[in-house]
Amino acid sequence: MALTLFLLTSGSLAGQDMVHKASGVDERSFGKGVSRVSVYGEKASVIVKGWSSPEVKVVLRPVSRNSDRKKAVADLKYIQYYAEKEGDRIVIRNSFRGEMEKITSNLSIVIEVFMPSSVPAEITNLYGPVVISSLADVTASVSFGSLAITDVSSTCTLTARYSNTELISIRGTLGINSEKSDIRARALSAATSIKCSYGRADLDFEGTGPLTVKGHRTTVDITVEDFGRYSYNLNAPQGRVILPGGSQAGKDNAEIRNPGNAGLIDVTTSYCDITITTK
């Protein structure tokens, strides 16, 4: 499809300098027979949504911002993108091409994908946010951005580097490898394994387990509905283990076995605290 161009003008926060925004819209649709959707983004805002249609729709919006109106439009040509079906897989990627000294605009792109909920999605993005919702299987890797995922029913595998992660209603299995990033999860019922360093993990857990966290210099806060529903292995060298009501379990570790428990919560972290609270 041909790229449709738009030009908008807005003021700065100080109300002094004007910023001109040139953008385009390119929509593409792909029929049945898609086994996987792969997105490779750079300075992209990636939005992936599951829907009931058997088709995949891709919307690409290149964006150029500049104080000079003509340069904002002219620099759109440096934003390259690709969205095609390769066999039974859809591949979407973007890049920026040109001599850096000639590019005076702030360039980015919005990649929006609507896809069948049952089709697996693979997303990689550098320097930008990723938002995913209503899918069965997700693999995502984000660096220097952010990650927000809602309603994944089967498998979720995440890598976050300098990218905070927000999760809501994750079921099935969840695996996270996180570095210098915070993790916040609500309505988490997946069998969960987290490796994390230099951050914070705030988990509202309501599943049957196991919930395993292996952290380094990561503060871990876990909220459960009923403390007696689980057994616990909690180990915080150079930190504290804090149980519901504020009681402290020994100096840095606790092994608690509750009869008839639903599962195991196994947490290790260093130089930070582990806190278990109830709703």
C-alpha positions as CSV (number, residue, x, y, z in Angstrom):
1,M,0.0,0.0,0.0
2,A,1.1,3.6,-0.6
3,L,2.3,5.6,2.4
4,T,-0.2,8.2,3.5
5,L,1.6,11.3,4.9
6,F,0.5,13.7,7.6
7,L,2.1,16.9,9.0
8,L,1.3,18.3,12.5
9,T,2.7,21.2,14.4
10,S,3.0,21.5,18.1
11,G,4.7,23.8,20.6
12,S,7.3,22.9,23.2
13,L,6.5,22.7,26.9
14,A,8.0,26.1,27.3
15,G,5.7,27.4,24.5
16,Q,8.7,28.9,22.6
17,D,10.0,26.5,19.9
18,M,7.6,24.8,17.5
19,V,8.1,21.2,16.6
20,H,6.8,19.9,13.3
21,K,5.8,16.2,13.2
22,A,5.7,14.5,9.8
23,S,4.2,11.0,9.8
24,G,2.8,8.4,7.5
25,V,0.5,5.4,7.7
26,D,1.0,2.1,5.8
27,E,-1.5,-0.7,6.4
28,R,-1.0,-4.2,5.2
29,S,-3.2,-7.3,5.7
30,F,-2.1,-11.0,5.4
31,G,-4.5,-13.9,5.0
32,K,-4.7,-17.3,6.7
33,G,-1.9,-19.8,7.2
34,V,0.3,-17.7,9.4
35,S,2.3,-19.8,11.9
36,R,4.2,-17.0,13.7
37,V,4.7,-13.3,13.7
38,S,8.2,-11.8,14.3
39,V,8.9,-8.2,15.0
40,Y,12.4,-6.7,15.1
41,G,12.2,-3.0,16.2
42,E,14.7,-0.2,16.6
43,K,13.5,3.0,18.3
44,A,10.0,1.6,17.7
45,S,6.8,1.7,19.7
46,V,5.5,-1.8,19.2
47,I,1.9,-2.7,19.9
48,V,0.7,-6.3,19.4
49,K,-2.9,-7.3,20.1
50,G,-4.7,-10.6,19.7
51,W,-8.1,-10.6,18.0
52,S,-10.7,-13.1,16.7
53,S,-10.0,-12.5,13.0
54,P,-8.0,-15.2,11.1
55,E,-6.1,-12.4,9.3
56,V,-3.0,-10.4,10.5
57,K,-3.1,-6.6,10.0
58,V,0.0,-4.6,10.3
59,V,0.0,-0.8,10.6
60,L,3.3,1.1,10.2
61,R,3.6,4.7,11.2
62,P,7.0,6.3,10.5
63,V,7.4,9.6,12.5
64,S,9.9,12.5,12.0
65,R,10.1,15.5,14.3
66,N,12.0,18.7,13.5
67,S,11.8,22.4,14.2
68,D,12.0,22.8,10.4
69,R,8.8,21.7,8.6
70,K,10.5,20.8,5.4
71,K,13.3,18.8,7.1
72,A,10.7,16.9,9.1
73,V,9.1,15.7,5.9
74,A,12.3,15.2,4.0
75,D,13.9,13.0,6.8
76,L,11.0,10.5,6.6
77,K,12.9,8.8,3.8
78,Y,15.6,7.7,6.3
79,I,13.1,5.4,8.1
80,Q,13.2,2.0,6.4
81,Y,10.7,-0.7,7.2
82,Y,9.7,-4.2,6.0
83,A,6.6,-6.2,6.6
84,E,6.2,-9.3,4.4
85,K,5.2,-13.0,4.6
86,E,8.1,-15.4,4.4
87,G,6.7,-18.8,4.0
88,D,4.2,-19.2,6.8
89,R,5.8,-16.5,9.0
90,I,5.2,-12.8,8.9
91,V,8.4,-10.7,9.5
92,I,8.3,-7.0,10.4
93,R,11.4,-4.9,10.9
94,N,12.5,-1.3,10.8
95,S,15.9,0.5,10.6
96,F,17.3,3.9,9.9
97,R,19.5,4.5,6.9
98,G,21.5,7.5,5.9
99,E,24.5,9.6,6.7
100,M,24.1,10.6,10.4
101,E,25.3,14.2,9.8
102,K,22.6,14.7,7.2
103,I,19.7,13.6,9.5
104,T,18.6,16.5,11.7
105,S,15.2,15.1,12.7
106,N,14.2,12.9,15.6
107,L,13.1,9.6,13.9
108,S,11.0,6.8,15.2
109,I,8.2,4.4,14.1
110,V,5.1,2.9,15.5
111,I,4.5,-0.7,14.6
112,E,1.0,-2.0,15.4
113,V,0.0,-5.6,14.8
114,F,-3.4,-7.2,15.1
115,M,-3.2,-11.0,15.0
116,P,-5.0,-14.2,15.8
117,S,-4.7,-14.9,19.6
118,S,-3.5,-18.5,19.0
119,V,-0.6,-17.5,16.8
120,P,2.8,-17.1,18.6
121,A,4.4,-13.7,18.6
122,E,8.2,-13.0,18.8
123,I,9.1,-9.4,19.5
124,T,12.6,-7.8,19.8
125,N,12.9,-4.0,20.4
126,L,15.8,-1.6,21.1
127,Y,15.1,1.8,22.6
128,G,11.3,1.8,22.7
129,P,8.2,0.5,24.5
130,V,6.5,-2.8,23.8
131,V,2.8,-3.4,24.6
132,I,1.3,-6.9,24.1
133,S,-2.2,-8.2,25.0
134,S,-4.5,-11.1,24.5
135,L,-2.2,-13.8,23.1
136,A,-1.5,-17.4,23.9
137,D,2.3,-17.5,23.3
138,V,4.7,-14.6,23.6
139,T,8.5,-14.3,23.4
140,A,9.8,-10.7,23.9
141,S,13.2,-9.1,24.3
142,V,13.5,-5.4,25.1
143,S,16.6,-3.3,25.8
144,F,16.5,0.4,26.9
145,G,12.7,0.5,26.7
146,S,9.7,-0.9,28.5
147,L,7.5,-3.9,28.4
148,A,3.8,-4.2,29.3
149,I,1.9,-7.5,28.8
150,T,-1.7,-8.3,29.6
151,D,-3.6,-11.6,29.3
152,V,-1.2,-14.3,28.1
153,S,-2.8,-17.7,28.5
154,S,-0.1,-20.3,27.7
155,T,3.6,-19.4,27.5
156,C,5.5,-16.1,28.1
157,T,9.2,-15.8,27.8
158,L,10.8,-12.4,28.4
159,T,14.2,-10.8,28.4
160,A,14.4,-7.2,29.8
161,R,17.6,-5.1,29.9
162,Y,17.3,-1.6,31.3
163,S,13.5,-2.0,30.7
164,N,10.9,-2.1,33.3
165,T,8.2,-4.8,32.9
166,E,4.5,-4.6,33.8
167,L,2.5,-7.8,33.8
168,I,-1.2,-8.4,34.3
169,S,-3.0,-11.8,34.1
170,I,-0.3,-14.1,33.0
171,R,-1.2,-17.8,33.0
172,G,0.5,-21.1,31.9
173,T,4.2,-20.7,32.2
174,L,6.3,-17.5,32.6
175,G,10.1,-17.1,32.3
176,I,11.9,-13.8,32.8
177,N,15.5,-12.8,32.6
178,S,15.8,-9.3,33.8
179,E,18.8,-7.0,34.2
180,K,18.8,-3.5,35.8
181,S,15.0,-3.5,35.4
182,D,12.0,-3.6,37.7
183,I,9.3,-6.2,37.4
184,R,5.7,-5.6,38.5
185,A,3.1,-8.4,38.1
186,R,-0.6,-8.5,39.0
187,A,-2.9,-11.5,38.9
188,L,0.0,-13.8,38.2
189,S,-1.0,-17.4,38.2
190,A,1.6,-18.9,35.8
191,A,4.3,-21.4,36.9
192,T,7.0,-18.7,37.1
193,S,10.8,-18.7,36.9
194,I,12.6,-15.3,37.2
195,K,16.3,-14.5,37.0
196,C,16.9,-10.9,37.9
197,S,19.7,-8.5,38.9
198,Y,19.9,-4.9,40.1
199,G,16.2,-4.1,40.3
200,R,12.9,-4.8,42.1
201,A,10.4,-7.6,41.7
202,D,6.9,-6.8,43.0
203,L,4.7,-9.9,42.4
204,D,1.0,-10.5,43.2
205,F,0.9,-14.3,43.0
206,E,-2.3,-16.4,43.0
207,G,-1.2,-19.5,41.2
208,T,-0.4,-23.0,42.3
209,G,3.3,-22.6,41.8
210,P,6.1,-23.0,41.6
211,L,7.2,-19.4,41.8
212,T,11.0,-19.3,41.7
213,V,13.0,-16.1,41.9
214,K,16.8,-16.1,41.6
215,G,17.9,-12.5,42.2
216,H,21.1,-10.5,42.7
217,R,20.8,-7.2,44.4
218,T,17.1,-7.3,43.8
219,T,14.4,-6.5,46.3
220,V,11.6,-9.1,46.1
221,D,8.1,-8.4,47.4
222,I,5.5,-11.1,47.0
223,T,1.8,-10.8,47.9
224,V,-0.4,-13.9,48.3
225,E,-4.0,-14.4,49.2
226,D,-3.3,-17.0,51.9
227,F,0.1,-17.4,53.5
228,G,-0.7,-21.0,54.5
229,R,-1.4,-22.0,50.9
230,Y,2.3,-22.3,50.0
231,S,5.5,-23.7,51.3
232,Y,8.5,-21.4,51.2
233,N,12.3,-21.5,50.7
234,L,13.4,-17.9,51.3
235,N,17.1,-16.9,51.4
236,A,18.4,-13.4,51.5
237,P,22.1,-13.3,52.2
238,Q,23.1,-9.8,53.4
239,G,19.4,-9.0,53.7
240,R,16.2,-9.9,55.6
241,V,13.3,-12.2,55.2
242,I,10.1,-10.4,56.4
243,L,6.9,-12.4,56.8
244,P,3.2,-11.3,57.1
245,G,2.7,-9.0,60.0
246,G,6.2,-7.7,59.9
247,S,7.8,-10.6,61.7
248,Q,11.4,-11.4,60.6
249,A,12.4,-15.0,59.9
250,G,15.8,-15.5,61.4
251,K,18.6,-13.3,60.0
252,D,18.3,-14.0,56.3
253,N,16.5,-17.2,55.5
254,A,13.4,-19.2,56.2
255,E,12.2,-22.7,55.2
256,I,8.5,-23.1,55.9
257,R,6.4,-26.2,55.2
258,N,2.6,-25.8,55.3
259,P,0.6,-29.1,55.1
260,G,-1.7,-29.4,52.1
261,N,0.0,-26.4,50.4
262,A,-0.8,-25.5,46.8
263,G,2.8,-25.1,45.7
264,L,6.3,-23.8,46.5
265,I,7.6,-20.2,46.6
266,D,11.4,-20.4,46.3
267,V,13.2,-17.0,46.4
268,T,16.9,-16.2,46.7
269,T,18.3,-12.7,46.5
270,S,21.5,-11.0,47.7
271,Y,22.1,-7.7,49.5
272,C,18.3,-6.9,49.5
273,D,15.2,-8.0,51.4
274,I,12.5,-10.6,50.7
275,T,9.0,-9.6,51.9
276,I,5.9,-11.8,51.9
277,T,2.6,-10.1,52.6
278,T,-1.0,-11.1,52.4
279,K,-3.9,-9.2,50.8
